[in-house]
Amino acid sequence: MTENTTTPTVAELEAQQAALTAAQAELDRQMAAASLGSVQAAKAVLDRAASIKVADDLEPLVEQLPANSVARQQIMNVITVNRGVRDLLGREVARLEALAAAPVEEEAN
């Protein structure tokens, strides 16, 4: 018994690919819209004066610890993460806002 199947043409495959790409773009937009509020809330927490003060308060203590100290290394990690994540979340909020607002292009037939 032989199976009678046809191989899709390049045009058919490109059409399928375009449809999948459009569906992925819509899912990305929906995920951005759904997560935007949480990312904004996390950024707001890190932007609070108390959060910013953590890194500022820890910084002078670093110089009082030996260079090879685990405590010094961990304090430096906290400072770096505290400042770096705040900046990263600011960029992520902007990216999610743009993505959530982006209209999804309809597939041209």
C-alpha positions as CSV (number, residue, x, y, z in Angstrom):
1,M,0.0,0.0,0.0
2,T,1.4,3.4,-1.0
3,E,0.6,6.6,0.7
4,N,-0.4,9.4,-1.5
5,T,1.0,12.6,0.0
6,T,2.0,15.8,-1.6
7,T,4.9,18.0,-0.6
8,P,3.8,21.5,0.1
9,T,5.1,24.2,-2.2
10,V,7.4,26.9,-1.1
11,A,4.6,29.4,-1.4
12,E,2.4,27.3,0.9
13,L,5.1,26.9,3.4
14,E,5.8,30.7,3.4
15,A,2.1,31.3,3.9
16,Q,2.1,29.0,6.9
17,Q,5.2,30.6,8.2
18,A,3.7,34.1,7.9
19,A,0.5,32.9,9.8
20,L,2.6,31.4,12.6
21,T,4.8,34.6,12.8
22,A,1.6,36.7,13.1
23,A,0.2,34.4,15.7
24,Q,3.5,34.6,17.7
25,A,3.5,38.4,17.4
26,E,0.0,38.5,18.8
27,L,1.0,36.1,21.7
28,D,4.0,38.3,22.4
29,R,1.8,41.4,22.5
30,Q,-0.7,39.7,24.9
31,M,2.1,38.5,27.2
32,A,3.6,41.9,27.3
33,A,0.3,43.5,28.1
34,A,-0.4,40.9,30.8
35,S,3.0,41.3,32.5
36,L,3.4,45.0,32.2
37,G,1.7,45.8,35.5
38,S,3.8,43.4,37.5
39,V,7.1,44.7,36.0
40,Q,6.0,48.3,36.6
41,A,5.1,47.4,40.2
42,A,8.5,45.8,40.7
43,K,10.3,48.8,39.3
44,A,8.3,51.1,41.6
45,V,9.4,49.1,44.6
46,L,13.1,49.4,43.5
47,D,12.7,53.1,42.8
48,R,11.6,53.8,46.4
49,A,14.0,55.8,48.4
50,A,14.4,53.0,50.9
51,S,15.5,50.6,48.1
52,I,17.9,53.0,46.6
53,K,19.3,53.8,50.1
54,V,20.2,50.1,50.6
55,A,23.0,50.3,48.0
56,D,24.0,53.8,49.2
57,D,24.2,52.6,52.8
58,L,26.2,49.4,51.9
59,E,28.7,51.2,49.7
60,P,30.8,52.7,52.5
61,L,31.0,49.4,54.4
62,V,32.7,47.7,51.5
63,E,35.9,49.6,52.1
64,Q,36.0,48.4,55.7
65,L,36.2,44.7,54.6
66,P,39.1,42.8,53.3
67,A,39.3,42.6,49.5
68,N,39.1,38.8,49.4
69,S,36.2,38.7,52.0
70,V,33.1,36.8,51.1
71,A,31.1,39.4,52.9
72,R,32.6,42.1,50.7
73,Q,31.9,40.2,47.6
74,Q,28.3,39.6,48.6
75,I,27.8,43.2,49.5
76,M,29.2,44.3,46.1
77,N,26.7,41.8,44.5
78,V,23.8,43.4,46.4
79,I,24.9,46.9,45.3
80,T,25.3,45.8,41.7
81,V,22.0,44.0,41.5
82,N,20.2,46.7,43.3
83,R,21.3,49.3,40.8
84,G,21.4,47.1,37.8
85,V,18.0,45.6,38.1
86,R,16.4,49.0,38.6
87,D,17.9,50.2,35.3
88,L,17.0,46.9,33.6
89,L,13.4,47.1,34.8
90,G,13.1,50.6,33.4
91,R,14.2,49.4,30.0
92,E,11.9,46.4,30.3
93,V,8.9,48.6,31.1
94,A,9.5,50.7,28.0
95,R,9.9,47.5,25.9
96,L,6.7,46.0,27.2
97,E,4.8,49.2,26.8
98,A,5.8,49.4,23.2
99,L,5.1,45.8,22.5
100,A,1.7,45.8,24.2
101,A,0.7,48.9,22.2
102,A,2.0,47.5,18.9
103,P,-0.8,46.7,16.5
104,V,-0.5,43.2,15.0
105,E,-0.3,43.4,11.3
106,E,-2.9,41.4,9.4
107,E,-1.7,38.8,7.0
108,A,-2.0,40.1,3.4
109,N,-3.9,37.7,1.2
